[in-house]
Amino acid sequence: MLQGFKDFIMRGNIVDLAVAVVIGTAFAKVVEVVVGSLITPLLNAMGGAEARGLGFEVISGNPATYMDFAAIINALIVFLLTALVVYFVIVVPMNKVNTRMGFGVAADEAPAEDVALLTEIRDLLARGNR
């Protein structure tokens, strides 16, 4: 009973999903703060000294129509960094553990008798046609 539970838990997709959700959520906030504190000011500086950042107002003088390209770039950076960390910290080590434990590795089985016989016939015919 415990062995079945262990096999169920150690199945890569369940562990990967659970850990990715927890770590990804926590790490996304950290990356979001770092990107927002470091990269956003740099992107906003590209807009010039008089601009509010990397973007523009669709209707001049109406701040509600401001299109903030820095926020879009920040969101992409946060996503990519989070995915990168989850991959290298969670997925790669879990795949190594699964490989070492033999999960996902198919055992080499001998072919069935009829397949072996047909293979032998094919090989004999191939030799006879030369």
N, C-alpha and C positions, 0 to 999 in steps of 0.2 A: 504494500500500500504506500509506504513512504518512498519507495523507488519510483513508482508511477508519478507521485507528486513531484519528486526531484526532477524527473525527465520533463514533466510539464513546465516547471519553473525554468529549467535551464534551456528550454527551447529558445533559440535566439530571438525570434520575432517578439515574443512576449516581454522578455527582459529588456530588449532594445527599446521597445515602445514605452514601457513604464519609466525607465531611466531617462530616456530622451524627453519625456514630458516634464518630469520633475526638474532635471538639470537644465533643460532648455528654458523653462519658465524662469528659474532663478537666475540663470546666466544672462538671459535676454535683458533683464532689468539692469544688470551691471554694465553690459555693453551699451545699452541705451543711454545711461548716464555718462559713460566715458565719451561716446560719440557726440552726445549733446553738449558736453562741456568742452571738448577739444576740437571736433571737426566742424560743428555748426558755426562757431565764431570764425573759423577760417573760411568757410563757404560764404558766410554773410559778408566778410570783408571783401570778397570778390565783387559784390554788388556796388561797391563804392562807399564813400564816407557819408553821403546824404541818403543812401537807400537803407531800407530796413533789413536787407539781406539779399540772398540770391533768389529774386523773384520780382514780380511786378503786380500792380493793381490793374485789373481789367477795366474798371471804371475809375478814372483818376479822382482822388480825394475820398474814395469809399474803401475803408480798410477791410470791410467784409468781403471784398472781391479780390483780396490779395492771394496770388498764387505763389506758394512757398516751395520752390524747387529744392532748397536746402533740406527741408523736412523729408522730401521723397528720397533724396540721396542718402540721408541719415537712416531712413527705414531700410533701404537696401543694404547698407553697410552693416546694420545691426543684424539683419537676417543672415547675411553671408558669414559674419563672424560667429554667430551662434551655431549655425550649421557646421562650420569648420571645427569648432571646439567639440560639439557633440560627436562628430564623426571620429576625430582623433582621440578623444578621451573615453568614449563609450563604445562605439561600433567596432573600431579596430581591435581593442583589447578583448571584446566579447567574441569576435570572430576567432581570435587566437585561442581563447579558452575552449570554444566549441571544437576547433580543429584538434587540440590536444586531447580532449575528452572523447573524440570520435563521433560527435554529433554531426550529422549532415554528410558523413563519409559513407558512401555505399560500399558494402562488402563485395568483393569480386566473387561472383557466383559462376560456377561452371555452366556453360550453355546446356540447354535441354538436349536430350538424345536426338530428337528429330532435327534440331538446328545443327548439331554437330555432324550428323549424317549428311544433311544437305550441303553443309560447308565442305565436307570431304569430297562429295560428288562434284561440286563446283570446281574445286581445286584440281581434281583428276581430269575433268573435261577441259579445263584451261590448259593443262599440260599437254593433253592429246591434240589440241588444235595448233600447236606450235610447229 
